[in-house]
């Protein structure tokens, strides 16, 4: 009689630990002929933030949640905690800032150059409330500055 195929959407968010095994070599003959034996270690694969545990997919996850979904870092830290992966707000902040400084500076520089080449620049200083910022009351005020040119407004 045949079959009926029903499709369902399944999304699984799963954290895994990646291990990078690097080969380490030493010259055994060098012990007899050289005072210090040189040890050679294979280099690490290229990392988006060297010295960080965050992979490119981890950074993409955090940055999409922060900038596309508007999730504050303290809530993102709670999301990681619920998944059994404790990541501090400080680490998340370093990932966000490090990613911006290391990978987005070319876009920032191009936008700044274009903006500065305009005859007229519009600016806006908007006050914003920063949620749960350490050492500040939840009613403290911070500022966000936005700029645009009249030429690009159409």
C-alpha positions as CSV (number, residue, x, y, z in Angstrom):
1,X,0.0,0.0,0.0
2,X,3.0,2.3,0.3
3,X,4.0,4.6,3.1
4,X,3.2,8.0,4.4
5,X,6.2,10.2,5.2
6,X,5.7,12.9,7.8
7,X,8.4,15.5,8.3
8,X,9.2,17.2,11.6
9,X,11.7,19.8,12.5
10,X,14.2,18.8,15.1
11,X,16.7,21.3,16.5
12,X,19.3,20.0,18.9
13,X,21.6,22.4,20.7
14,X,24.5,20.4,22.0
15,X,27.9,21.6,23.4
16,X,30.9,19.4,22.8
17,X,34.5,19.8,23.6
18,X,36.9,19.7,20.7
19,X,40.4,18.4,21.4
20,X,43.3,19.5,19.2
21,X,46.1,16.9,19.3
22,X,49.4,18.3,18.2
23,X,52.5,16.2,17.5
24,X,55.6,17.0,19.5
25,X,59.0,15.9,18.3
26,X,62.5,15.9,19.7
27,X,65.8,14.8,18.1
28,X,67.2,11.8,20.0
29,X,70.6,12.0,18.3
30,X,70.8,15.7,19.3
31,X,71.1,14.7,23.0
32,X,74.6,13.2,22.2
33,X,75.8,16.1,20.0
34,X,74.0,19.3,21.3
35,X,73.8,20.7,24.7
36,X,70.0,21.4,24.5
37,X,67.7,19.2,22.6
38,X,65.3,21.2,20.4
39,X,61.7,20.3,20.8
40,X,59.3,21.0,17.9
41,X,55.6,21.3,18.4
42,X,53.1,21.4,15.5
43,X,51.2,24.7,15.4
44,X,47.6,25.0,16.5
45,X,45.0,25.4,13.8
46,X,44.0,29.0,13.2
47,X,41.7,30.2,16.0
48,X,39.2,33.1,15.8
49,X,40.4,34.3,19.3
50,X,43.8,32.8,20.1
51,X,44.0,31.7,23.7
52,X,40.2,31.4,24.1
53,X,38.2,28.2,24.4
54,X,35.6,29.6,22.0
55,X,35.4,28.1,18.5
56,X,34.1,30.0,15.5
57,X,30.7,28.3,16.0
58,X,30.6,29.3,19.7
59,X,31.4,32.9,18.8
60,X,28.7,32.9,16.1
61,X,26.2,31.5,18.6
62,X,27.0,34.2,21.1
63,X,27.1,37.1,18.6
64,X,23.9,36.1,16.9
65,X,22.1,35.9,20.3
66,X,23.5,39.3,21.4
67,X,23.2,41.3,18.2
68,X,20.4,39.7,16.2
69,X,18.2,38.5,19.0
70,X,19.1,41.3,21.5
71,X,20.0,38.9,24.3
72,X,21.9,40.6,27.1
73,X,25.1,38.8,28.1
74,X,23.9,37.9,31.6
75,X,21.0,36.0,30.0
76,X,23.3,34.4,27.5
77,X,25.5,33.3,30.4
78,X,22.3,31.7,32.0
79,X,21.6,29.9,28.7
80,X,25.1,28.4,28.7
81,X,24.7,27.5,32.4
82,X,21.4,25.6,31.7
83,X,23.2,23.7,28.9
84,X,25.8,22.6,31.5
85,X,28.5,24.9,30.1
86,X,29.3,27.6,32.7
87,X,30.6,30.6,30.8
88,X,31.0,33.9,32.8
89,X,29.6,37.2,31.6
90,X,33.2,38.4,31.6
91,X,34.3,35.7,29.2
92,X,31.3,36.5,27.0
93,X,32.2,40.1,27.0
94,X,35.8,39.3,26.0
95,X,34.5,37.1,23.2
96,X,32.2,39.9,21.9
97,X,34.8,42.6,22.2
98,X,37.6,40.4,20.9
99,X,35.6,39.3,17.9
100,X,34.8,42.9,17.0
101,X,38.3,44.1,17.4
102,X,39.9,41.2,15.6
103,X,37.4,40.6,12.8
104,X,35.2,43.6,12.2
105,X,37.7,46.5,12.2
106,X,37.9,46.5,8.4
107,X,34.1,47.1,8.1
108,X,34.3,49.7,10.9
109,X,37.2,51.5,9.2
110,X,35.4,51.5,5.8
111,X,32.2,52.9,7.3
112,X,34.2,55.5,9.2
113,X,36.0,56.6,6.1
114,X,32.8,56.8,4.1
115,X,31.1,58.8,6.9
116,X,34.0,61.3,7.2
117,X,34.0,61.9,3.5
118,X,30.4,63.3,3.6
119,X,29.6,67.0,3.7
120,X,26.9,66.6,6.4
121,X,26.9,64.1,9.2
122,X,23.9,63.6,11.5
123,X,24.5,62.4,15.0
124,X,22.3,61.2,17.8
125,X,23.2,60.7,21.5
126,X,20.6,58.4,23.0
127,X,20.5,57.4,26.7
128,X,20.1,53.7,27.4
129,X,19.7,51.7,30.5
130,X,22.4,49.0,31.0
131,X,20.9,46.0,32.7
132,X,22.7,44.5,35.7
133,X,26.0,46.3,35.2
134,X,28.4,45.5,38.1
135,X,28.9,48.4,40.4
136,X,26.0,50.4,39.1
137,X,22.4,50.7,40.0
138,X,19.9,49.3,37.5
139,X,18.7,52.9,36.9
140,X,22.1,54.1,35.8
141,X,22.3,55.9,32.4
142,X,24.7,55.0,29.6
143,X,25.0,56.6,26.2
144,X,24.8,55.3,22.6
145,X,26.0,57.4,19.8
146,X,24.7,56.8,16.2
147,X,25.9,58.6,13.1
148,X,24.7,58.7,9.5
149,X,25.2,60.9,6.5
150,X,22.5,62.7,4.5
151,X,23.9,61.3,1.2
152,X,23.2,57.7,2.3
153,X,19.8,58.3,3.7
154,X,17.9,57.5,0.5
